[in-house]
Amino acid sequence: MKKLVSALKRCLAVGAAALAIASLQPLSSAQAAPAPVVGGTRAAQGEFPFMVRLSMGCGGALYTQQIVLTAAHCVNGTGANTGITATAGVVDLQSTSGRVQVRSTYVYRAPGYNGDGKDWALIKLAQPINLPTLPIATTTQYNTGTFTVAGWGAATQGGAQQRYLLKATVPFVSDATCKSYSGYSGLIANEEICAGYATGGVDTCQGDSGGPMFRRDANNAWVQVGIVSWGIGCARPNAPGVYTEVSTFASAIASAAATL
């Protein structure tokens, strides 16, 4: 587990125990989380139909119509779990038109997860959600370029979750550049991807943890390349967001999903 007091996972705890800047990892982690896409704009209804909001204060994406891909730090462990509610089908969380809410039945957290890397998990739902899914990258082909991020997380560091889904674009940051920034020397190059602007201003934040980072593939279809994981604060200069490198774990994710 990274011992960075200034860095937080990008999860938003629900309830009195919520931390001001919690990211997508356990609240005991010393890392920081992104906000409801700081510097973002409101997404249109139906623009990202695969987006899921999870009741523990994280995001996710439909890996299949009955399985949500999210971050390991958003869940407590592997096993039966009926305590999570997934909300999908809307950009406005208060809208009842088209909103679908389904309870979880089981959670699978990445084997060996201990707060550093391997930040992915699957949540099986009680029933399928009839919405488009988001394919994940199986090679490193799409791990560079410009990415899209979306979430209901805070719009400012330490802020509250948002009612509306926000979106933004962030550029790839090389491992070497990312590791040169203060607080990022522990980046796990083959398991994590950095993205953001050197000037800051745009980022994911607390409450965005577990949500997807995605881009267009060769066929102009969306493909997920990252999972919101951690960062130093939200949208600070020289402090990019860090995302789980989905392609590294594509085979493990597929194998785990097949057992659920």
C-alpha positions as CSV (number, residue, x, y, z in Angstrom):
1,M,0.0,0.0,0.0
2,K,1.5,3.4,-1.0
3,K,2.4,5.4,2.1
4,L,1.4,8.8,0.7
5,V,-0.4,11.0,3.2
6,S,-1.3,13.5,0.5
7,A,-2.6,11.0,-2.0
8,L,-6.0,9.5,-1.7
9,K,-8.1,6.8,-3.5
10,R,-10.9,8.3,-5.4
11,C,-13.8,6.7,-3.6
12,L,-16.5,8.7,-1.9
13,A,-17.6,7.1,1.4
14,V,-21.3,7.4,2.1
15,G,-22.2,8.5,5.6
16,A,-20.6,10.2,8.5
17,A,-17.3,8.5,8.1
18,A,-16.7,10.0,4.7
19,L,-13.3,11.5,4.2
20,A,-12.8,14.8,2.5
21,I,-10.6,13.4,-0.2
22,A,-11.0,9.7,-0.4
23,S,-10.3,8.0,-3.7
24,L,-11.0,4.6,-5.2
25,Q,-9.1,2.6,-2.6
26,P,-9.9,1.6,0.9
27,L,-10.3,4.6,3.3
28,S,-7.3,3.4,5.2
29,S,-5.1,3.9,2.1
30,A,-2.9,6.9,2.0
31,Q,-3.9,7.7,-1.6
32,A,-6.1,10.3,-3.1
33,A,-9.2,10.1,-5.3
34,P,-10.5,12.0,-8.3
35,A,-13.6,14.1,-8.1
36,P,-16.7,14.2,-10.2
37,V,-14.7,14.9,-13.1
38,V,-13.2,18.3,-12.1
39,G,-13.3,20.6,-15.1
40,G,-15.9,18.5,-16.8
41,T,-19.1,19.2,-18.6
42,R,-22.5,17.5,-18.3
43,A,-22.9,14.4,-20.3
44,A,-26.0,14.0,-22.5
45,Q,-28.6,11.4,-21.6
46,G,-27.6,8.2,-23.4
47,E,-24.1,9.4,-24.3
48,F,-22.4,6.8,-22.1
49,P,-25.1,4.2,-21.5
50,F,-22.6,1.7,-19.9
51,M,-22.0,4.0,-16.9
52,V,-23.0,2.8,-13.5
53,R,-23.2,4.5,-10.1
54,L,-22.6,2.3,-7.1
55,S,-24.3,3.0,-3.7
56,M,-21.0,2.9,-1.8
57,G,-19.9,6.0,-3.6
58,C,-18.0,4.7,-6.5
59,G,-18.5,4.4,-10.3
60,G,-18.3,1.5,-12.6
61,A,-19.1,0.3,-16.1
62,L,-21.2,-2.6,-17.5
63,Y,-18.6,-5.3,-18.4
64,T,-21.6,-7.5,-19.2
65,Q,-25.3,-6.7,-18.7
66,Q,-25.1,-8.4,-15.3
67,I,-21.5,-7.7,-14.2
68,V,-20.1,-4.3,-13.3
69,L,-16.3,-3.6,-13.5
70,T,-15.1,-1.3,-10.8
71,A,-12.1,-0.7,-8.5
72,A,-10.9,-3.2,-5.9
73,H,-10.5,-0.4,-3.3
74,C,-14.3,0.2,-3.7
75,V,-15.2,-3.2,-2.2
76,N,-14.3,-5.0,1.0
77,G,-13.4,-8.4,-0.5
78,T,-14.6,-11.4,-2.4
79,G,-17.9,-13.1,-1.5
80,A,-21.6,-13.0,-1.4
81,N,-22.8,-9.4,-1.1
82,T,-26.3,-8.0,-1.4
83,G,-25.6,-4.6,0.0
84,I,-24.6,-2.7,-3.1
85,T,-27.1,-1.0,-5.4
86,A,-26.2,-0.2,-9.0
87,T,-27.9,2.7,-10.7
88,A,-27.8,2.9,-14.5
89,G,-29.7,4.4,-17.4
90,V,-29.6,8.0,-16.4
91,V,-27.2,10.9,-16.2
92,D,-29.4,12.6,-13.6
93,L,-29.4,10.4,-10.4
94,Q,-32.6,12.0,-9.3
95,S,-34.5,11.2,-12.5
96,T,-36.9,8.2,-12.4
97,S,-37.4,8.2,-16.2
98,G,-35.3,5.3,-17.6
99,R,-33.5,4.8,-14.3
100,V,-32.6,1.2,-13.5
101,Q,-31.6,0.1,-10.0
102,V,-30.4,-3.5,-9.3
103,R,-28.9,-5.0,-6.1
104,S,-25.6,-6.9,-6.1
105,T,-25.4,-10.6,-5.3
106,Y,-21.6,-11.2,-5.3
107,V,-18.4,-9.3,-5.3
108,Y,-15.1,-10.5,-6.8
109,R,-12.0,-8.5,-5.8
110,A,-8.7,-8.9,-7.6
111,P,-6.6,-11.7,-6.0
112,G,-3.6,-10.3,-4.2
113,Y,-5.0,-6.8,-4.0
114,N,-3.4,-5.0,-1.0
115,G,-3.7,-1.3,-1.9
116,D,-1.0,-1.1,-4.5
117,G,-1.9,-2.0,-8.1
118,K,-4.4,-4.8,-9.1
119,D,-7.1,-2.2,-8.5
120,W,-10.1,-4.0,-10.1
121,A,-13.2,-5.8,-9.0
122,L,-16.3,-7.3,-10.4
123,I,-19.8,-6.9,-9.0
124,K,-22.5,-9.4,-10.1
125,L,-26.0,-8.1,-10.2
126,A,-29.2,-9.8,-9.3
127,Q,-30.5,-9.4,-12.8
128,P,-29.2,-8.1,-16.2
129,I,-29.5,-4.4,-17.1
130,N,-30.6,-4.1,-20.7
131,L,-28.1,-1.4,-21.7
132,P,-24.9,-1.4,-23.9
133,T,-21.8,-2.8,-22.3
134,L,-18.3,-1.3,-22.5
135,P,-15.6,-3.7,-24.0
136,I,-12.2,-3.6,-22.3
137,A,-8.9,-3.3,-24.0
138,T,-7.1,-6.7,-24.3
139,T,-3.8,-5.3,-25.6
140,T,-1.8,-2.1,-25.0
141,Q,-2.8,-0.8,-28.5
142,Y,-5.1,1.9,-27.0
143,N,-3.1,2.8,-23.9
144,T,-2.0,6.2,-25.3
145,G,-3.7,9.2,-26.8
146,T,-6.6,11.2,-25.4
147,F,-9.0,9.5,-23.1
148,T,-12.5,10.3,-21.9
149,V,-13.5,10.0,-18.2
150,A,-16.9,10.3,-16.7
151,G,-18.5,10.1,-13.2
152,W,-20.7,11.5,-10.6
153,G,-17.8,12.3,-8.3
154,A,-16.9,15.6,-6.7
155,A,-16.4,18.6,-8.9
156,T,-13.8,20.0,-6.5
157,Q,-11.4,18.3,-4.1
158,G,-13.3,17.5,-1.0
159,G,-16.7,18.3,-2.6
160,A,-19.9,16.3,-2.6
161,Q,-21.0,13.8,-5.2
162,Q,-22.8,15.3,-8.2
163,R,-26.4,14.9,-9.3
164,Y,-25.5,14.9,-13.0
165,L,-22.9,12.7,-14.8
166,L,-19.9,14.8,-15.9
167,K,-17.4,14.1,-18.6
168,A,-14.0,15.3,-19.6
169,T,-11.0,14.4,-21.7
170,V,-7.5,13.9,-20.4
171,P,-4.2,13.1,-22.3
172,F,-1.9,10.2,-21.7
173,V,1.1,10.9,-19.5
174,S,4.1,8.6,-19.9
175,D,5.3,6.4,-17.0
176,A,8.6,8.3,-16.9
177,T,6.9,11.7,-16.7
178,C,4.3,10.5,-14.2
179,K,6.9,9.0,-11.9
180,S,8.9,12.3,-11.9
181,Y,6.1,14.1,-10.2
182,S,6.1,14.4,-6.4
183,G,4.2,11.5,-4.8
184,Y,4.2,9.3,-7.9
185,S,7.4,7.4,-7.6
186,G,5.5,4.3,-6.5
187,L,3.6,4.1,-9.8
188,I,3.4,0.5,-11.0
189,A,4.2,0.9,-14.6
190,N,2.8,-2.3,-16.0
191,E,-0.4,-2.1,-13.9
192,E,-1.2,1.6,-13.9
193,I,-1.7,4.4,-16.5
194,C,-1.4,8.1,-15.8
195,A,-3.5,10.8,-17.6
196,G,-4.0,14.5,-17.1
197,Y,-2.7,17.9,-17.8
198,A,0.6,19.3,-16.4
199,T,-1.3,22.5,-15.7
200,G,-4.0,20.6,-13.8
201,G,-7.6,21.8,-14.0
202,V,-9.2,18.6,-15.3
203,D,-9.2,15.3,-13.4
204,T,-11.3,12.6,-11.8
205,C,-11.9,13.1,-8.1
206,Q,-13.4,11.5,-5.0
207,G,-16.6,9.6,-6.0
208,D,-15.2,8.8,-9.4
209,S,-13.3,5.8,-8.2
210,G,-14.0,2.6,-10.1
211,G,-15.4,4.4,-13.1
212,P,-14.0,3.8,-16.6
213,M,-11.4,5.7,-18.6
214,F,-12.1,5.0,-22.3
215,R,-11.4,6.1,-25.8
216,R,-12.4,5.2,-29.4
217,D,-10.9,2.1,-31.0
218,A,-10.0,1.5,-34.6
219,N,-13.7,1.0,-35.4
220,N,-14.7,4.2,-33.6
221,A,-16.3,2.3,-30.8
222,W,-15.7,3.0,-27.1
223,V,-13.1,0.7,-25.4
224,Q,-12.2,0.9,-21.7
225,V,-8.4,1.3,-21.0
226,G,-8.5,2.3,-17.4
227,I,-10.3,2.3,-14.1
228,V,-10.2,5.4,-11.8
229,S,-7.8,4.5,-9.0
230,W,-5.9,7.3,-7.3
231,G,-4.1,10.6,-7.5
232,I,-2.6,13.4,-5.5
233,G,-5.6,15.6,-4.7
234,C,-7.8,16.5,-7.6
235,A,-6.8,18.4,-10.7
236,R,-3.6,19.8,-9.2
237,P,-0.8,20.9,-11.5
238,N,1.8,18.1,-12.1
239,A,-0.5,15.6,-10.4
240,P,-2.2,13.4,-13.0
241,G,-4.9,10.8,-12.2
242,V,-3.8,7.2,-12.0
243,Y,-5.9,4.5,-13.6
244,T,-5.7,0.7,-13.4
245,E,-4.3,-0.5,-16.8
246,V,-7.2,-2.7,-17.9
247,S,-5.3,-4.5,-20.7
248,T,-2.9,-6.0,-18.1
249,F,-5.7,-7.7,-16.3
250,A,-8.0,-8.4,-19.3
251,S,-7.5,-12.2,-19.2
252,A,-7.9,-12.3,-15.4
253,I,-11.1,-10.2,-15.6
254,A,-12.6,-12.4,-18.3
255,S,-11.7,-15.6,-16.3
256,A,-13.3,-14.2,-13.1
257,A,-16.4,-13.0,-14.9
258,A,-16.9,-16.5,-16.4
259,T,-17.2,-17.9,-12.9
260,L,-19.8,-15.5,-11.6
